[in-house]
Amino acid sequence: MAIDVDAAFESYETRFVQQFGDKPVGAFGKFGSTMVQRLSREEFEPRLESYLKWHAECKKLLGSGATISDVLVMEFEEAANWLCIEAPNLLEMFSGEVGDLEESVTSTGSHAPSKG
């Protein structure tokens, strides 16, 4: 399925303005854990391609039951942040499925007591 990059850019522009106000291209803001800049249309396309690549990789690994590494999660989250999209917390989605059920893995890879 082809992505309508122009429509995706318009959606990004709306999200950016809602999050940070109507700042000029190149202005900084912090989305999630990432300092991001307002992107021009030309800067947006490679960021969108990066997000789509990491999204597809996560989806493939989740579908196959393979392990998702911390690095993959961080890359996916950063790519989503640049587009002002809140990525799902992939590590916490599966906390408690492996290992000690009294612990869960946080998004930083550290362990925290489970709530239950």
Biopython code that builds the backbone (N, CA, C, O; Angstrom):
import numpy as np
from Bio.PDB.StructureBuilder import StructureBuilder

atoms = [
    (1, "MET", "N", (0.836, -1.171, 0.000)),
    (1, "MET", "CA", (0.000, 0.000, 0.000)),
    (1, "MET", "C", (0.888, 1.243, 0.000)),
    (1, "MET", "O", (1.782, 1.371, 0.837)),
    (2, "ALA", "N", (0.646, 2.135, -0.916)),
    (2, "ALA", "CA", (1.420, 3.362, -1.027)),
    (2, "ALA", "C", (0.975, 4.372, 0.025)),
    (2, "ALA", "O", (-0.207, 4.473, 0.354)),
    (3, "ILE", "N", (1.931, 5.102, 0.535)),
    (3, "ILE", "CA", (1.659, 6.135, 1.531)),
    (3, "ILE", "C", (1.504, 7.470, 0.809)),
    (3, "ILE", "O", (2.327, 7.823, -0.037)),
    (4, "ASP", "N", (0.459, 8.203, 1.140)),
    (4, "ASP", "CA", (0.268, 9.554, 0.622)),
    (4, "ASP", "C", (1.100, 10.478, 1.512)),
    (4, "ASP", "O", (0.657, 10.891, 2.583)),
    (5, "VAL", "N", (2.301, 10.793, 1.056)),
    (5, "VAL", "CA", (3.236, 11.566, 1.870)),
    (5, "VAL", "C", (2.696, 12.969, 2.143)),
    (5, "VAL", "O", (2.893, 13.505, 3.234)),
    (6, "ASP", "N", (2.029, 13.558, 1.180)),
    (6, "ASP", "CA", (1.477, 14.897, 1.398)),
    (6, "ASP", "C", (0.423, 14.887, 2.503)),
    (6, "ASP", "O", (0.411, 15.773, 3.358)),
    (7, "ALA", "N", (-0.457, 13.894, 2.490)),
    (7, "ALA", "CA", (-1.475, 13.779, 3.549)),
    (7, "ALA", "C", (-0.814, 13.486, 4.892)),
    (7, "ALA", "O", (-1.233, 14.016, 5.921)),
    (8, "ALA", "N", (0.215, 12.646, 4.884)),
    (8, "ALA", "CA", (0.936, 12.333, 6.123)),
    (8, "ALA", "C", (1.608, 13.591, 6.668)),
    (8, "ALA", "O", (1.634, 13.808, 7.880)),
    (9, "PHE", "N", (2.153, 14.419, 5.774)),
    (9, "PHE", "CA", (2.800, 15.659, 6.215)),
    (9, "PHE", "C", (1.772, 16.621, 6.806)),
    (9, "PHE", "O", (2.045, 17.264, 7.820)),
    (10, "GLU", "N", (0.621, 16.726, 6.201)),
    (10, "GLU", "CA", (-0.439, 17.586, 6.744)),
    (10, "GLU", "C", (-0.845, 17.126, 8.147)),
    (10, "GLU", "O", (-1.041, 17.951, 9.039)),
    (11, "SER", "N", (-0.970, 15.809, 8.340)),
    (11, "SER", "CA", (-1.306, 15.271, 9.662)),
    (11, "SER", "C", (-0.204, 15.584, 10.675)),
    (11, "SER", "O", (-0.480, 15.939, 11.821)),
    (12, "TYR", "N", (1.041, 15.447, 10.237)),
    (12, "TYR", "CA", (2.179, 15.770, 11.096)),
    (12, "TYR", "C", (2.138, 17.237, 11.506)),
    (12, "TYR", "O", (2.318, 17.567, 12.678)),
    (13, "GLU", "N", (1.899, 18.115, 10.532)),
    (13, "GLU", "CA", (1.830, 19.550, 10.821)),
    (13, "GLU", "C", (0.770, 19.843, 11.886)),
    (13, "GLU", "O", (1.002, 20.635, 12.799)),
    (14, "THR", "N", (-0.380, 19.208, 11.762)),
    (14, "THR", "CA", (-1.455, 19.388, 12.741)),
    (14, "THR", "C", (-1.014, 18.924, 14.120)),
    (14, "THR", "O", (-1.226, 19.626, 15.109)),
    (15, "ARG", "N", (-0.393, 17.730, 14.197)),
    (15, "ARG", "CA", (0.072, 17.205, 15.487)),
    (15, "ARG", "C", (1.136, 18.111, 16.099)),
    (15, "ARG", "O", (1.112, 18.378, 17.300)),
    (16, "PHE", "N", (2.076, 18.588, 15.266)),
    (16, "PHE", "CA", (3.147, 19.437, 15.776)),
    (16, "PHE", "C", (2.572, 20.725, 16.367)),
    (16, "PHE", "O", (2.939, 21.114, 17.476)),
    (17, "VAL", "N", (1.684, 21.380, 15.643)),
    (17, "VAL", "CA", (1.092, 22.638, 16.115)),
    (17, "VAL", "C", (0.284, 22.406, 17.387)),
    (17, "VAL", "O", (0.336, 23.227, 18.303)),
    (18, "GLN", "N", (-0.460, 21.308, 17.461)),
    (18, "GLN", "CA", (-1.218, 21.003, 18.678)),
    (18, "GLN", "C", (-0.286, 20.794, 19.867)),
    (18, "GLN", "O", (-0.602, 21.202, 20.985)),
    (19, "GLN", "N", (0.849, 20.167, 19.631)),
    (19, "GLN", "CA", (1.787, 19.851, 20.708)),
    (19, "GLN", "C", (2.626, 21.062, 21.130)),
    (19, "GLN", "O", (2.840, 21.280, 22.322)),
    (20, "PHE", "N", (3.102, 21.848, 20.159)),
    (20, "PHE", "CA", (4.091, 22.886, 20.449)),
    (20, "PHE", "C", (3.657, 24.306, 20.080)),
    (20, "PHE", "O", (4.371, 25.260, 20.390)),
    (21, "GLY", "N", (2.523, 24.466, 19.437)),
    (21, "GLY", "CA", (2.134, 25.783, 18.953)),
    (21, "GLY", "C", (2.686, 25.994, 17.547)),
    (21, "GLY", "O", (3.405, 25.149, 17.014)),
    (22, "ASP", "N", (2.343, 27.112, 16.969)),
    (22, "ASP", "CA", (2.723, 27.392, 15.581)),
    (22, "ASP", "C", (4.132, 27.965, 15.515)),
    (22, "ASP", "O", (4.321, 29.160, 15.288)),
    (23, "LYS", "N", (5.121, 27.091, 15.718)),
    (23, "LYS", "CA", (6.532, 27.486, 15.678)),
    (23, "LYS", "C", (7.047, 27.372, 14.244)),
    (23, "LYS", "O", (6.491, 26.623, 13.440)),
    (24, "PRO", "N", (8.104, 28.111, 13.925)),
    (24, "PRO", "CA", (8.656, 28.032, 12.567)),
    (24, "PRO", "C", (9.398, 26.717, 12.324)),
    (24, "PRO", "O", (9.791, 26.033, 13.269)),
    (25, "VAL", "N", (9.581, 26.377, 11.065)),
    (25, "VAL", "CA", (10.372, 25.198, 10.695)),
    (25, "VAL", "C", (11.741, 25.329, 11.339)),
    (25, "VAL", "O", (12.353, 26.396, 11.296)),
    (26, "GLY", "N", (12.216, 24.258, 11.928)),
    (26, "GLY", "CA", (13.515, 24.243, 12.601)),
    (26, "GLY", "C", (13.436, 24.498, 14.094)),
    (26, "GLY", "O", (14.414, 24.282, 14.809)),
    (27, "ALA", "N", (12.275, 24.961, 14.584)),
    (27, "ALA", "CA", (12.111, 25.203, 16.018)),
    (27, "ALA", "C", (12.094, 23.872, 16.760)),
    (27, "ALA", "O", (11.626, 22.862, 16.234)),
    (28, "PHE", "N", (12.608, 23.882, 17.983)),
    (28, "PHE", "CA", (12.709, 22.668, 18.781)),
    (28, "PHE", "C", (11.559, 22.520, 19.760)),
    (28, "PHE", "O", (10.949, 23.499, 20.191)),
    (29, "GLY", "N", (11.282, 21.274, 20.097)),
    (29, "GLY", "CA", (10.344, 20.918, 21.142)),
    (29, "GLY", "C", (10.719, 19.527, 21.622)),
    (29, "GLY", "O", (11.433, 18.806, 20.925)),
    (30, "LYS", "N", (10.253, 19.143, 22.789)),
    (30, "LYS", "CA", (10.540, 17.805, 23.305)),
    (30, "LYS", "C", (9.267, 16.972, 23.228)),
    (30, "LYS", "O", (8.256, 17.297, 23.851)),
    (31, "PHE", "N", (9.333, 15.907, 22.465)),
    (31, "PHE", "CA", (8.220, 14.973, 22.347)),
    (31, "PHE", "C", (8.685, 13.648, 22.908)),
    (31, "PHE", "O", (9.651, 13.064, 22.417)),
    (32, "GLY", "N", (8.006, 13.172, 23.927)),
    (32, "GLY", "CA", (8.460, 11.952, 24.599)),
    (32, "GLY", "C", (9.831, 12.211, 25.188)),
    (32, "GLY", "O", (10.012, 13.153, 25.959)),
    (33, "SER", "N", (10.783, 11.394, 24.836)),
    (33, "SER", "CA", (12.144, 11.549, 25.351)),
    (33, "SER", "C", (13.086, 12.149, 24.317)),
    (33, "SER", "O", (14.303, 12.125, 24.501)),
    (34, "THR", "N", (12.538, 12.686, 23.231)),
    (34, "THR", "CA", (13.360, 13.141, 22.111)),
    (34, "THR", "C", (13.160, 14.627, 21.844)),
    (34, "THR", "O", (12.029, 15.109, 21.777)),
    (35, "MET", "N", (14.271, 15.349, 21.692)),
    (35, "MET", "CA", (14.200, 16.724, 21.210)),
    (35, "MET", "C", (14.000, 16.650, 19.701)),
    (35, "MET", "O", (14.808, 16.059, 18.985)),
    (36, "VAL", "N", (12.925, 17.250, 19.231)),
    (36, "VAL", "CA", (12.603, 17.213, 17.813)),
    (36, "VAL", "C", (12.513, 18.636, 17.280)),
    (36, "VAL", "O", (12.300, 19.591, 18.028)),
    (37, "GLN", "N", (12.680, 18.750, 15.973)),
    (37, "GLN", "CA", (12.523, 20.028, 15.306)),
    (37, "GLN", "C", (11.298, 19.966, 14.415)),
    (37, "GLN", "O", (10.919, 18.899, 13.932)),
    (38, "ARG", "N", (10.682, 21.124, 14.203)),
    (38, "ARG", "CA", (9.607, 21.165, 13.218)),
    (38, "ARG", "C", (10.254, 20.950, 11.852)),
    (38, "ARG", "O", (11.183, 21.656, 11.460)),
    (39, "LEU", "N", (9.739, 19.966, 11.153)),
    (39, "LEU", "CA", (10.331, 19.543, 9.889)),
    (39, "LEU", "C", (9.690, 20.257, 8.706)),
    (39, "LEU", "O", (8.493, 20.543, 8.703)),
    (40, "SER", "N", (10.513, 20.535, 7.707)),
    (40, "SER", "CA", (9.985, 20.990, 6.425)),
    (40, "SER", "C", (9.455, 19.770, 5.684)),
    (40, "SER", "O", (9.677, 18.639, 6.117)),
    (41, "ARG", "N", (8.770, 19.981, 4.594)),
    (41, "ARG", "CA", (8.244, 18.859, 3.797)),
    (41, "ARG", "C", (9.386, 17.959, 3.337)),
    (41, "ARG", "O", (9.252, 16.735, 3.338)),
    (42, "GLU", "N", (10.508, 18.559, 2.944)),
    (42, "GLU", "CA", (11.662, 17.783, 2.467)),
    (42, "GLU", "C", (12.306, 16.976, 3.589)),
    (42, "GLU", "O", (12.757, 15.852, 3.366)),
    (43, "GLU", "N", (12.352, 17.543, 4.792)),
    (43, "GLU", "CA", (12.928, 16.837, 5.937)),
    (43, "GLU", "C", (11.986, 15.759, 6.469)),
    (43, "GLU", "O", (12.432, 14.786, 7.077)),
    (44, "PHE", "N", (10.698, 15.931, 6.243)),
    (44, "PHE", "CA", (9.695, 15.008, 6.765)),
    (44, "PHE", "C", (9.778, 13.632, 6.110)),
    (44, "PHE", "O", (9.680, 12.613, 6.794)),
    (45, "GLU", "N", (9.956, 13.597, 4.799)),
    (45, "GLU", "CA", (9.880, 12.324, 4.081)),
    (45, "GLU", "C", (10.874, 11.273, 4.580)),
    (45, "GLU", "O", (10.466, 10.130, 4.787)),
    (46, "PRO", "N", (12.168, 11.597, 4.786)),
    (46, "PRO", "CA", (13.067, 10.569, 5.328)),
    (46, "PRO", "C", (12.699, 10.132, 6.743)),
    (46, "PRO", "O", (12.911, 8.978, 7.114)),
    (47, "ARG", "N", (12.148, 11.055, 7.531)),
    (47, "ARG", "CA", (11.709, 10.689, 8.890)),
    (47, "ARG", "C", (10.517, 9.742, 8.824)),
    (47, "ARG", "O", (10.421, 8.805, 9.616)),
    (48, "LEU", "N", (9.616, 9.983, 7.887)),
    (48, "LEU", "CA", (8.474, 9.085, 7.692)),
    (48, "LEU", "C", (8.957, 7.710, 7.250)),
    (48, "LEU", "O", (8.475, 6.692, 7.746)),
    (49, "GLU", "N", (9.902, 7.676, 6.323)),
    (49, "GLU", "CA", (10.453, 6.395, 5.859)),
    (49, "GLU", "C", (11.101, 5.625, 7.012)),
    (49, "GLU", "O", (10.958, 4.405, 7.102)),
    (50, "SER", "N", (11.808, 6.329, 7.884)),
    (50, "SER", "CA", (12.427, 5.689, 9.046)),
    (50, "SER", "C", (11.364, 5.093, 9.962)),
    (50, "SER", "O", (11.488, 3.952, 10.407)),
    (51, "TYR", "N", (10.322, 5.868, 10.239)),
    (51, "TYR", "CA", (9.232, 5.379, 11.084)),
    (51, "TYR", "C", (8.585, 4.137, 10.478)),
    (51, "TYR", "O", (8.351, 3.152, 11.178)),
    (52, "LEU", "N", (8.299, 4.183, 9.194)),
    (52, "LEU", "CA", (7.649, 3.048, 8.528)),
    (52, "LEU", "C", (8.538, 1.806, 8.556)),
    (52, "LEU", "O", (8.046, 0.689, 8.714)),
    (53, "LYS", "N", (9.851, 2.006, 8.402)),
    (53, "LYS", "CA", (10.798, 0.885, 8.456)),
    (53, "LYS", "C", (10.772, 0.229, 9.833)),
    (53, "LYS", "O", (10.657, -0.991, 9.940)),
    (54, "TRP", "N", (10.881, 1.049, 10.899)),
    (54, "TRP", "CA", (10.903, 0.493, 12.254)),
    (54, "TRP", "C", (9.548, -0.090, 12.638)),
    (54, "TRP", "O", (9.487, -1.098, 13.342)),
    (55, "HIS", "N", (8.476, 0.525, 12.191)),
    (55, "HIS", "CA", (7.128, 0.003, 12.447)),
    (55, "HIS", "C", (6.981, -1.385, 11.825)),
    (55, "HIS", "O", (6.490, -2.310, 12.472)),
    (56, "ALA", "N", (7.404, -1.525, 10.579)),
    (56, "ALA", "CA", (7.307, -2.813, 9.888)),
    (56, "ALA", "C", (8.158, -3.877, 10.577)),
    (56, "ALA", "O", (7.743, -5.030, 10.693)),
    (57, "GLU", "N", (9.349, -3.487, 11.034)),
    (57, "GLU", "CA", (10.229, -4.440, 11.719)),
    (57, "GLU", "C", (9.606, -4.913, 13.029)),
    (57, "GLU", "O", (9.629, -6.106, 13.331)),
    (58, "CYS", "N", (9.054, -3.990, 13.803)),
    (58, "CYS", "CA", (8.387, -4.364, 15.055)),
    (58, "CYS", "C", (7.198, -5.281, 14.789)),
    (58, "CYS", "O", (7.007, -6.282, 15.480)),
    (59, "LYS", "N", (6.404, -4.932, 13.785)),
    (59, "LYS", "CA", (5.226, -5.736, 13.442)),
    (59, "LYS", "C", (5.635, -7.147, 13.015)),
    (59, "LYS", "O", (4.997, -8.127, 13.399)),
    (60, "LYS", "N", (6.700, -7.241, 12.223)),
    (60, "LYS", "CA", (7.197, -8.543, 11.768)),
    (60, "LYS", "C", (7.652, -9.392, 12.955)),
    (60, "LYS", "O", (7.309, -10.571, 13.047)),
    (61, "LEU", "N", (8.423, -8.793, 13.860)),
    (61, "LEU", "CA", (8.922, -9.542, 15.008)),
    (61, "LEU", "C", (7.798, -9.944, 15.952)),
    (61, "LEU", "O", (7.787, -11.068, 16.455)),
    (62, "LEU", "N", (6.856, -9.045, 16.196)),
    (62, "LEU", "CA", (5.718, -9.390, 17.051)),
    (62, "LEU", "C", (4.906, -10.520, 16.441)),
    (62, "LEU", "O", (4.445, -11.415, 17.150)),
    (63, "GLY", "N", (4.730, -10.477, 15.123)),
    (63, "GLY", "CA", (3.956, -11.510, 14.441)),
    (63, "GLY", "C", (4.620, -12.866, 14.449)),
    (63, "GLY", "O", (3.947, -13.896, 14.438)),
    (64, "SER", "N", (5.958, -12.868, 14.469)),
    (64, "SER", "CA", (6.683, -14.136, 14.440)),
    (64, "SER", "C", (6.977, -14.675, 15.829)),
    (64, "SER", "O", (7.411, -15.817, 15.975)),
    (65, "GLY", "N", (6.741, -13.856, 16.854)),
    (65, "GLY", "CA", (7.036, -14.285, 18.216)),
    (65, "GLY", "C", (8.491, -14.117, 18.594)),
    (65, "GLY", "O", (8.920, -14.612, 19.636)),
    (66, "ALA", "N", (9.268, -13.420, 17.759)),
    (66, "ALA", "CA", (10.684, -13.208, 18.036)),
    (66, "ALA", "C", (10.865, -12.174, 19.148)),
    (66, "ALA", "O", (9.953, -11.415, 19.478)),
    (67, "THR", "N", (12.047, -12.172, 19.700)),
    (67, "THR", "CA", (12.393, -11.225, 20.752)),
    (67, "THR", "C", (12.607, -9.841, 20.153)),
    (67, "THR", "O", (13.207, -9.699, 19.087)),
    (68, "ILE", "N", (12.113, -8.828, 20.845)),
    (68, "ILE", "CA", (12.328, -7.449, 20.433)),
    (68, "ILE", "C", (13.385, -6.856, 21.348)),
    (68, "ILE", "O", (13.240, -6.868, 22.570)),
    (69, "SER", "N", (14.446, -6.339, 20.752)),
    (69, "SER", "CA", (15.551, -5.801, 21.540)),
    (69, "SER", "C", (15.259, -4.378, 22.011)),
    (69, "SER", "O", (14.419, -3.676, 21.449)),
    (70, "ASP", "N", (15.975, -3.979, 23.053)),
    (70, "ASP", "CA", (15.852, -2.613, 23.556)),
    (70, "ASP", "C", (16.217, -1.598, 22.473)),
    (70, "ASP", "O", (15.594, -0.542, 22.372)),
    (71, "VAL", "N", (17.222, -1.920, 21.670)),
    (71, "VAL", "CA", (17.657, -1.005, 20.610)),
    (71, "VAL", "C", (16.538, -0.792, 19.597)),
    (71, "VAL", "O", (16.286, 0.338, 19.178)),
    (72, "LEU", "N", (15.874, -1.859, 19.206)),
    (72, "LEU", "CA", (14.764, -1.739, 18.255)),
    (72, "LEU", "C", (13.655, -0.869, 18.836)),
    (72, "LEU", "O", (13.099, -0.017, 18.142)),
    (73, "VAL", "N", (13.339, -1.083, 20.097)),
    (73, "VAL", "CA", (12.292, -0.294, 20.757)),
    (73, "VAL", "C", (12.687, 1.178, 20.777)),
    (73, "VAL", "O", (11.860, 2.040, 20.480)),
    (74, "MET", "N", (13.935, 1.477, 21.122)),
    (74, "MET", "CA", (14.386, 2.866, 21.180)),
    (74, "MET", "C", (14.360, 3.520, 19.803)),
    (74, "MET", "O", (13.967, 4.679, 19.676)),
    (75, "GLU", "N", (14.773, 2.788, 18.773)),
    (75, "GLU", "CA", (14.749, 3.333, 17.408)),
    (75, "GLU", "C", (13.317, 3.624, 16.964)),
    (75, "GLU", "O", (13.045, 4.667, 16.368)),
    (76, "PHE", "N", (12.410, 2.703, 17.255)),
    (76, "PHE", "CA", (11.000, 2.886, 16.891)),
    (76, "PHE", "C", (10.405, 4.087, 17.620)),
    (76, "PHE", "O", (9.718, 4.909, 17.014)),
    (77, "GLU", "N", (10.675, 4.186, 18.932)),
    (77, "GLU", "CA", (10.141, 5.301, 19.710)),
    (77, "GLU", "C", (10.683, 6.637, 19.210)),
    (77, "GLU", "O", (9.930, 7.605, 19.105)),
    (78, "GLU", "N", (11.972, 6.702, 18.902)),
    (78, "GLU", "CA", (12.551, 7.952, 18.407)),
    (78, "GLU", "C", (11.958, 8.333, 17.056)),
    (78, "GLU", "O", (11.640, 9.499, 16.822)),
    (79, "ALA", "N", (11.809, 7.356, 16.168)),
    (79, "ALA", "CA", (11.212, 7.634, 14.858)),
    (79, "ALA", "C", (9.787, 8.151, 15.016)),
    (79, "ALA", "O", (9.382, 9.072, 14.307)),
    (80, "ALA", "N", (9.025, 7.570, 15.938)),
    (80, "ALA", "CA", (7.657, 8.023, 16.190)),
    (80, "ALA", "C", (7.655, 9.428, 16.791)),
    (80, "ALA", "O", (6.838, 10.266, 16.409)),
    (81, "ASN", "N", (8.555, 9.685, 17.717)),
    (81, "ASN", "CA", (8.630, 11.002, 18.344)),
    (81, "ASN", "C", (8.866, 12.104, 17.317)),
    (81, "ASN", "O", (8.265, 13.174, 17.411)),
    (82, "TRP", "N", (9.736, 11.853, 16.335)),
    (82, "TRP", "CA", (10.015, 12.859, 15.310)),
    (82, "TRP", "C", (8.763, 13.210, 14.514)),
    (82, "TRP", "O", (8.661, 14.307, 13.967)),
    (83, "LEU", "N", (7.809, 12.282, 14.449)),
    (83, "LEU", "CA", (6.561, 12.530, 13.725)),
    (83, "LEU", "C", (5.440, 12.958, 14.669)),
    (83, "LEU", "O", (4.288, 13.080, 14.254)),
    (84, "CYS", "N", (5.780, 13.188, 15.944)),
    (84, "CYS", "CA", (4.804, 13.570, 16.976)),
    (84, "CYS", "C", (3.720, 12.502, 17.118)),
    (84, "CYS", "O", (2.533, 12.803, 17.244)),
    (85, "ILE", "N", (4.167, 11.250, 17.094)),
    (85, "ILE", "CA", (3.282, 10.104, 17.295)),
    (85, "ILE", "C", (3.738, 9.389, 18.553)),
    (85, "ILE", "O", (4.926, 9.104, 18.708)),
    (86, "GLU", "N", (2.809, 9.095, 19.454)),
    (86, "GLU", "CA", (3.160, 8.347, 20.651)),
    (86, "GLU", "C", (3.170, 6.857, 20.319)),
    (86, "GLU", "O", (2.127, 6.254, 20.066)),
    (87, "ALA", "N", (4.356, 6.284, 20.324)),
    (87, "ALA", "CA", (4.506, 4.862, 20.014)),
    (87, "ALA", "C", (4.024, 4.020, 21.186)),
    (87, "ALA", "O", (4.145, 4.439, 22.337)),
    (88, "PRO", "N", (3.481, 2.844, 20.912)),
    (88, "PRO", "CA", (3.103, 1.964, 22.017)),
    (88, "PRO", "C", (4.352, 1.500, 22.760)),
    (88, "PRO", "O", (5.419, 1.374, 22.159)),
    (89, "ASN", "N", (4.229, 1.247, 24.048)),
    (89, "ASN", "CA", (5.344, 0.759, 24.839)),
    (89, "ASN", "C", (5.447, -0.749, 24.612)),
    (89, "ASN", "O", (4.784, -1.538, 25.285)),
    (90, "LEU", "N", (6.284, -1.130, 23.663)),
    (90, "LEU", "CA", (6.385, -2.533, 23.262)),
    (90, "LEU", "C", (6.893, -3.435, 24.370)),
    (90, "LEU", "O", (6.457, -4.580, 24.479)),
    (91, "LEU", "N", (7.806, -2.943, 25.192)),
    (91, "LEU", "CA", (8.343, -3.787, 26.259)),
    (91, "LEU", "C", (7.295, -4.071, 27.331)),
    (91, "LEU", "O", (7.204, -5.194, 27.825)),
    (92, "GLU", "N", (6.508, -3.066, 27.692)),
    (92, "GLU", "CA", (5.507, -3.272, 28.731)),
    (92, "GLU", "C", (4.295, -4.050, 28.238)),
    (92, "GLU", "O", (3.532, -4.581, 29.045)),
    (93, "MET", "N", (4.108, -4.124, 26.914)),
    (93, "MET", "CA", (2.986, -4.894, 26.375)),
    (93, "MET", "C", (3.078, -6.363, 26.791)),
    (93, "MET", "O", (2.060, -7.041, 26.934)),
    (94, "PHE", "N", (4.300, -6.842, 26.981)),
    (94, "PHE", "CA", (4.492, -8.260, 27.253)),
    (94, "PHE", "C", (5.105, -8.524, 28.617)),
    (94, "PHE", "O", (5.614, -9.620, 28.856)),
    (95, "SER", "N", (5.069, -7.555, 29.511)),
    (95, "SER", "CA", (5.649, -7.772, 30.828)),
    (95, "SER", "C", (4.892, -8.895, 31.537)),
    (95, "SER", "O", (3.668, -8.987, 31.455)),
    (96, "GLY", "N", (5.633, -9.727, 32.219)),
    (96, "GLY", "CA", (5.039, -10.828, 32.958)),
    (96, "GLY", "C", (4.884, -12.104, 32.160)),
    (96, "GLY", "O", (4.532, -13.142, 32.720)),
    (97, "GLU", "N", (5.143, -12.050, 30.843)),
    (97, "GLU", "CA", (4.988, -13.259, 30.037)),
    (97, "GLU", "C", (6.186, -14.180, 30.133)),
    (97, "GLU", "O", (6.070, -15.383, 29.896)),
    (98, "VAL", "N", (7.347, -13.621, 30.483)),
    (98, "VAL", "CA", (8.562, -14.412, 30.589)),
    (98, "VAL", "C", (9.223, -14.080, 31.921)),
    (98, "VAL", "O", (9.237, -12.922, 32.339)),
    (99, "GLY", "N", (9.757, -15.070, 32.572)),
    (99, "GLY", "CA", (10.509, -14.815, 33.791)),
    (99, "GLY", "C", (9.618, -14.653, 34.997)),
    (99, "GLY", "O", (8.499, -15.166, 35.033)),
    (100, "ASP", "N", (10.119, -13.936, 35.984)),
    (100, "ASP", "CA", (9.454, -13.747, 37.254)),
    (100, "ASP", "C", (8.219, -12.868, 37.077)),
    (100, "ASP", "O", (8.328, -11.722, 36.640)),
    (101, "LEU", "N", (7.072, -13.391, 37.408)),
    (101, "LEU", "CA", (5.832, -12.637, 37.259)),
    (101, "LEU", "C", (5.738, -11.483, 38.242)),
    (101, "LEU", "O", (4.863, -10.628, 38.106)),
    (102, "GLU", "N", (6.620, -11.445, 39.228)),
    (102, "GLU", "CA", (6.622, -10.340, 40.185)),
    (102, "GLU", "C", (7.376, -9.122, 39.652)),
    (102, "GLU", "O", (7.410, -8.079, 40.305)),
    (103, "GLU", "N", (7.974, -9.249, 38.479)),
    (103, "GLU", "CA", (8.723, -8.142, 37.897)),
    (103, "GLU", "C", (8.186, -7.844, 36.511)),
    (103, "GLU", "O", (7.654, -8.727, 35.839)),
    (104, "SER", "N", (8.327, -6.607, 36.089)),
    (104, "SER", "CA", (8.005, -6.250, 34.713)),
    (104, "SER", "C", (9.132, -5.392, 34.185)),
    (104, "SER", "O", (9.818, -4.717, 34.953)),
    (105, "VAL", "N", (9.325, -5.412, 32.903)),
    (105, "VAL", "CA", (10.379, -4.636, 32.277)),
    (105, "VAL", "C", (9.822, -3.276, 31.915)),
    (105, "VAL", "O", (8.764, -3.177, 31.293)),
    (106, "THR", "N", (10.531, -2.225, 32.303)),
    (106, "THR", "CA", (10.094, -0.879, 31.969)),
    (106, "THR", "C", (10.652, -0.487, 30.609)),
    (106, "THR", "O", (11.462, -1.217, 30.037)),
    (107, "SER", "N", (10.229, 0.654, 30.089)),
    (107, "SER", "CA", (10.675, 1.091, 28.774)),
    (107, "SER", "C", (12.167, 1.398, 28.743)),
    (107, "SER", "O", (12.744, 1.491, 27.659)),
    (108, "THR", "N", (12.809, 1.559, 29.895)),
    (108, "THR", "CA", (14.246, 1.806, 29.927)),
    (108, "THR", "C", (15.026, 0.507, 30.041)),
    (108, "THR", "O", (16.257, 0.521, 30.052)),
    (109, "GLY", "N", (14.326, -0.608, 30.125)),
    (109, "GLY", "CA", (14.998, -1.892, 30.244)),
    (109, "GLY", "C", (15.267, -2.301, 31.680)),
    (109, "GLY", "O", (15.754, -3.406, 31.918)),
    (110, "SER", "N", (14.965, -1.443, 32.643)),
    (110, "SER", "CA", (15.174, -1.796, 34.040)),
    (110, "SER", "C", (13.964, -2.582, 34.532)),
    (110, "SER", "O", (12.930, -2.647, 33.867)),
    (111, "HIS", "N", (14.114, -3.167, 35.695)),
    (111, "HIS", "CA", (13.021, -3.964, 36.257)),
    (111, "HIS", "C", (12.308, -3.174, 37.345)),
    (111, "HIS", "O", (12.937, -2.464, 38.130)),
    (112, "ALA", "N", (11.010, -3.306, 37.379)),
    (112, "ALA", "CA", (10.209, -2.660, 38.418)),
    (112, "ALA", "C", (9.183, -3.657, 38.914)),
    (112, "ALA", "O", (8.727, -4.499, 38.140)),
    (113, "PRO", "N", (8.806, -3.589, 40.180)),
    (113, "PRO", "CA", (7.784, -4.500, 40.694)),
    (113, "PRO", "C", (6.493, -4.364, 39.895)),
    (113, "PRO", "O", (6.101, -3.268, 39.497)),
    (114, "SER", "N", (5.850, -5.493, 39.673)),
    (114, "SER", "CA", (4.577, -5.463, 38.944)),
    (114, "SER", "C", (3.484, -4.938, 39.845)),
    (114, "SER", "O", (3.553, -5.028, 41.071)),
    (115, "LYS", "N", (2.484, -4.392, 39.206)),
    (115, "LYS", "CA", (1.312, -3.907, 39.949)),
    (115, "LYS", "C", (0.238, -4.946, 39.810)),
    (115, "LYS", "O", (-0.223, -5.201, 38.697)),
    (116, "GLY", "N", (-0.158, -5.525, 40.843)),
    (116, "GLY", "CA", (-1.167, -6.528, 40.667)),
    (116, "GLY", "C", (-1.626, -7.027, 41.929)),
    (116, "GLY", "O", (-2.496, -7.898, 41.968)),
]
sb = StructureBuilder()
sb.init_structure("model")
sb.init_model(0)
sb.init_chain("A")
sb.init_seg("    ")
for serial, (resi, resn, name, xyz) in enumerate(atoms, 1):
    if name == "N":
        sb.init_residue(resn, " ", resi, " ")
    sb.init_atom(name, np.array(xyz, "f"), 0.0, 1.0, " ", f" {name:<3s}", serial, name[0])
structure = sb.get_structure()
